[in-house]
Amino acid sequence: MLLRVTRRVEIKGYARSKVDPKGRGLLVICNHPSPTEPTLLPFLFYPWFLFQLRFVTYCLPARQYYDDWLCIPFRIISVPIDRASMRNNLNAVKELEGMLRDGKVILMHPERERIYSDSERDSDTRLSKSGKRMKRFRPGTRRLFMHPNCRVLPIWMDGGDRMILNRSENPTSRWVHWPRIWRKVTIKIGEPLDVTGMSKNEVLDYLEDVLLDLADREM
């Protein structure tokens, strides 16, 4: 709230109707170049999550962060992902499918890996028309996107990698990411989508295109 008042965070395209799951699961997808995105995304549902459980958001931290003591207060709203364990991933997907069936809001960063400011372009990198970068989505996310009780809300965030640096870019602190709150972050919120009727071979490319189009869109 303070960052919005001071105009350090600009939100474009916001409407309460977009973030209201309305009895269906809501899968929020966002690019993820830094720790800023998962920090700010839950506040798009403020203050509604203080009064109505359907606005409470659930996140998907990597197992090493979930096991850290700093994550203990948030474990109740977290589903850990261990990419080194196929069994863990399958169990996590089943749990997430159950949450979508129950109408929960899930925050997801579907890219195969985080793309850093100095990352070289490879076959997994996609570019928008203006040159903004994003990694291709993980194939396992397709199953969640096509869940019959799911809508997908695309969000693009610019400037997050300048507000909270990645650890590799912040050698002064190993454990704490000191936010540079004088930097500006722009959040663009698209329209909720229902892709359950799409071909499973097309859904990932389609949602990647939607996110890259949102990155360039003037709002």
VEXDREN-2710 file (C-alpha; in Angstrom, 1 decimal):
% VEXDREN-2710
k/r/px/py/pz
1/MET/0.0/0.0/0.0
2/LEU/2.8/2.4/0.9
3/LEU/4.6/1.7/-2.3
4/ARG/1.5/2.4/-4.3
5/VAL/0.9/5.7/-2.4
6/THR/4.5/6.8/-3.1
7/ARG/4.1/5.6/-6.7
8/ARG/6.9/3.1/-6.5
9/VAL/4.5/0.5/-7.7
10/GLU/2.2/1.3/-10.6
11/ILE/-0.6/-1.2/-11.3
12/LYS/-2.3/-1.1/-14.7
13/GLY/-5.4/-3.0/-15.7
14/TYR/-6.6/-3.7/-12.1
15/ALA/-10.2/-4.7/-11.4
16/ARG/-11.5/-6.5/-8.4
17/SER/-13.5/-8.8/-10.8
18/LYS/-10.2/-10.0/-12.3
19/VAL/-8.8/-11.2/-9.0
20/ASP/-12.1/-12.7/-7.7
21/PRO/-12.0/-16.5/-8.3
22/LYS/-15.8/-16.6/-8.2
23/GLY/-16.0/-20.2/-7.2
24/ARG/-13.4/-21.4/-9.8
25/GLY/-9.7/-21.9/-9.3
26/LEU/-7.6/-19.0/-10.3
27/LEU/-4.1/-19.6/-11.6
28/VAL/-2.1/-16.4/-11.7
29/ILE/0.9/-16.6/-14.0
30/CYS/3.7/-14.0/-14.0
31/ASN/7.2/-13.5/-15.3
32/HIS/9.9/-14.0/-12.7
33/PRO/13.3/-12.3/-13.1
34/SER/13.8/-11.6/-9.4
35/PRO/12.4/-12.1/-5.8
36/THR/10.2/-9.0/-6.2
37/GLU/7.4/-10.8/-8.2
38/PRO/6.4/-13.4/-5.5
39/THR/6.7/-10.7/-2.9
40/LEU/4.3/-8.2/-4.5
41/LEU/1.7/-10.5/-6.2
42/PRO/-0.2/-11.4/-3.0
43/PHE/-0.9/-7.8/-2.3
44/LEU/-3.0/-7.6/-5.5
45/PHE/-5.6/-9.4/-3.4
46/TYR/-5.4/-6.9/-0.5
47/PRO/-7.5/-6.1/1.4
48/TRP/-9.9/-8.8/0.3
49/PHE/-7.9/-11.7/1.7
50/LEU/-8.3/-10.2/5.2
51/PHE/-12.0/-10.7/5.1
52/GLN/-12.8/-13.5/2.6
53/LEU/-10.9/-16.8/2.4
54/ARG/-11.5/-17.1/-1.4
55/PHE/-9.0/-14.3/-1.9
56/VAL/-6.2/-16.0/0.1
57/THR/-3.3/-16.8/-2.3
58/TYR/-1.1/-19.9/-2.3
59/CYS/2.5/-19.9/-3.6
60/LEU/4.9/-22.5/-5.0
61/PRO/8.3/-22.0/-3.4
62/ALA/11.3/-24.2/-4.4
63/ARG/11.9/-26.9/-1.7
64/GLN/15.2/-25.2/-0.5
65/TYR/13.3/-22.0/0.3
66/TYR/10.3/-23.9/1.8
67/ASP/12.6/-25.7/4.2
68/ASP/14.3/-22.5/5.3
69/TRP/13.2/-21.3/8.8
70/LEU/12.2/-17.9/7.3
71/CYS/9.4/-19.7/5.4
72/ILE/7.9/-21.3/8.5
73/PRO/5.1/-18.6/8.9
74/PHE/4.1/-19.1/5.2
75/ARG/4.1/-22.9/4.9
76/ILE/0.3/-23.0/5.5
77/ILE/-0.2/-21.2/2.2
78/SER/2.7/-22.9/0.3
79/VAL/3.1/-26.0/-1.8
80/PRO/6.8/-26.8/-2.1
81/ILE/8.2/-27.8/-5.5
82/ASP/11.3/-30.1/-5.7
83/ARG/12.3/-30.2/-9.3
84/ALA/14.9/-32.9/-8.5
85/SER/12.1/-35.3/-7.5
86/MET/9.6/-36.6/-10.0
87/ARG/7.5/-38.1/-7.2
88/ASN/7.4/-34.8/-5.3
89/ASN/6.3/-33.0/-8.5
90/LEU/3.5/-35.4/-9.2
91/ASN/2.3/-35.2/-5.6
92/ALA/2.4/-31.4/-5.8
93/VAL/0.4/-31.3/-9.1
94/LYS/-2.3/-33.5/-7.5
95/GLU/-2.5/-31.2/-4.5
96/LEU/-2.7/-28.2/-6.8
97/GLU/-5.4/-29.8/-8.8
98/GLY/-7.4/-30.3/-5.6
99/MET/-6.9/-26.7/-4.7
100/LEU/-8.2/-25.5/-8.1
101/ARG/-11.2/-27.8/-7.7
102/ASP/-11.9/-26.1/-4.4
103/GLY/-11.7/-22.6/-6.0
104/LYS/-8.3/-21.5/-4.5
105/VAL/-6.0/-18.8/-5.9
106/ILE/-2.5/-20.1/-6.9
107/LEU/0.4/-17.8/-7.8
108/MET/2.7/-19.5/-10.3
109/HIS/5.8/-18.6/-12.2
110/PRO/5.7/-21.1/-15.0
111/GLU/9.0/-20.4/-16.7
112/ARG/11.5/-23.2/-16.9
113/GLU/14.0/-21.1/-15.0
114/ARG/14.6/-17.6/-13.8
115/ILE/16.0/-15.3/-16.5
116/TYR/18.6/-12.9/-15.1
117/SER/19.6/-9.5/-16.5
118/ASP/22.9/-10.9/-17.9
119/SER/21.5/-14.3/-19.1
120/GLU/22.4/-15.2/-22.6
121/ARG/19.6/-16.0/-25.1
122/ASP/19.1/-19.7/-25.7
123/SER/16.5/-22.0/-27.3
124/ASP/14.3/-21.7/-24.2
125/THR/14.2/-17.9/-24.3
126/ARG/11.4/-16.0/-26.0
127/LEU/11.3/-12.4/-26.9
128/SER/8.4/-9.9/-27.2
129/LYS/8.3/-7.6/-30.1
130/SER/10.1/-4.9/-28.1
131/GLY/12.8/-7.3/-26.9
132/LYS/11.5/-8.2/-23.4
133/ARG/12.6/-11.7/-22.4
134/MET/10.9/-14.7/-20.9
135/LYS/11.8/-18.4/-20.6
136/ARG/9.5/-21.0/-22.1
137/PHE/7.0/-22.6/-19.7
138/ARG/7.6/-25.9/-18.0
139/PRO/5.7/-28.7/-19.8
140/GLY/4.2/-30.0/-16.5
141/THR/2.2/-26.7/-16.1
142/ARG/0.0/-27.7/-19.0
143/ARG/-2.0/-30.1/-16.8
144/LEU/-2.9/-27.3/-14.4
145/PHE/-3.8/-24.8/-17.1
146/MET/-6.3/-27.2/-18.6
147/HIS/-8.0/-28.1/-15.3
148/PRO/-11.7/-27.9/-15.9
149/ASN/-12.3/-25.6/-12.9
150/CYS/-9.4/-23.2/-13.7
151/ARG/-9.1/-19.7/-15.1
152/VAL/-5.7/-18.2/-15.9
153/LEU/-4.9/-14.6/-15.0
154/PRO/-1.8/-13.3/-16.9
155/ILE/0.4/-10.6/-15.2
156/TRP/3.6/-9.0/-16.4
157/MET/5.9/-7.2/-14.0
158/ASP/8.7/-4.7/-15.1
159/GLY/11.4/-3.4/-12.8
160/GLY/11.3/-6.1/-10.1
161/ASP/14.9/-7.0/-10.8
162/ARG/16.0/-3.5/-10.0
163/MET/13.9/-3.3/-6.7
164/ILE/15.1/-6.6/-5.2
165/LEU/18.3/-7.9/-6.6
166/ASN/19.0/-11.6/-7.1
167/ARG/21.6/-13.1/-4.7
168/SER/24.1/-13.5/-7.5
169/GLU/23.8/-9.7/-8.2
170/ASN/23.8/-8.7/-4.5
171/PRO/27.1/-9.9/-3.0
172/THR/26.7/-7.7/0.1
173/SER/24.2/-10.0/1.6
174/ARG/23.9/-13.8/1.4
175/TRP/20.6/-14.2/3.1
176/VAL/18.7/-10.9/3.0
177/HIS/17.5/-9.2/-0.2
178/TRP/17.5/-5.5/0.7
179/PRO/14.7/-3.9/-1.3
180/ARG/15.7/-0.7/-3.2
181/ILE/12.3/1.0/-2.7
182/TRP/13.3/4.0/-4.7
183/ARG/13.1/1.9/-7.8
184/LYS/9.8/1.8/-9.7
185/VAL/7.9/-1.4/-10.5
186/THR/5.1/-1.6/-13.1
187/ILE/2.5/-4.4/-12.9
188/LYS/0.2/-5.1/-15.9
189/ILE/-2.8/-7.2/-15.3
190/GLY/-4.4/-8.9/-18.3
191/GLU/-7.8/-10.5/-18.7
192/PRO/-8.7/-13.9/-17.1
193/LEU/-8.6/-16.7/-19.6
194/ASP/-10.3/-20.1/-19.9
195/VAL/-8.1/-22.4/-21.9
196/THR/-9.7/-25.7/-21.0
197/GLY/-11.1/-26.2/-24.5
198/MET/-7.7/-25.8/-26.2
199/SER/-5.5/-28.5/-27.6
200/LYS/-2.9/-29.6/-25.1
201/ASN/-0.2/-29.1/-27.9
202/GLU/-1.2/-25.4/-28.2
203/VAL/-1.9/-24.2/-24.7
204/LEU/1.7/-23.4/-23.6
205/ASP/2.6/-21.5/-26.8
206/TYR/-0.7/-19.6/-26.5
207/LEU/-0.2/-18.5/-22.9
208/GLU/3.4/-17.6/-23.6
209/ASP/2.2/-15.4/-26.5
210/VAL/-0.4/-13.8/-24.2
211/LEU/2.2/-12.9/-21.5
212/LEU/4.6/-11.5/-24.1
213/ASP/1.9/-9.4/-25.7
214/LEU/0.9/-8.1/-22.3
215/ALA/4.6/-7.1/-21.7
216/ASP/4.5/-4.8/-24.7
217/ARG/0.9/-3.5/-24.3
218/GLU/0.2/0.1/-23.6
219/MET/-2.3/0.4/-20.7
END
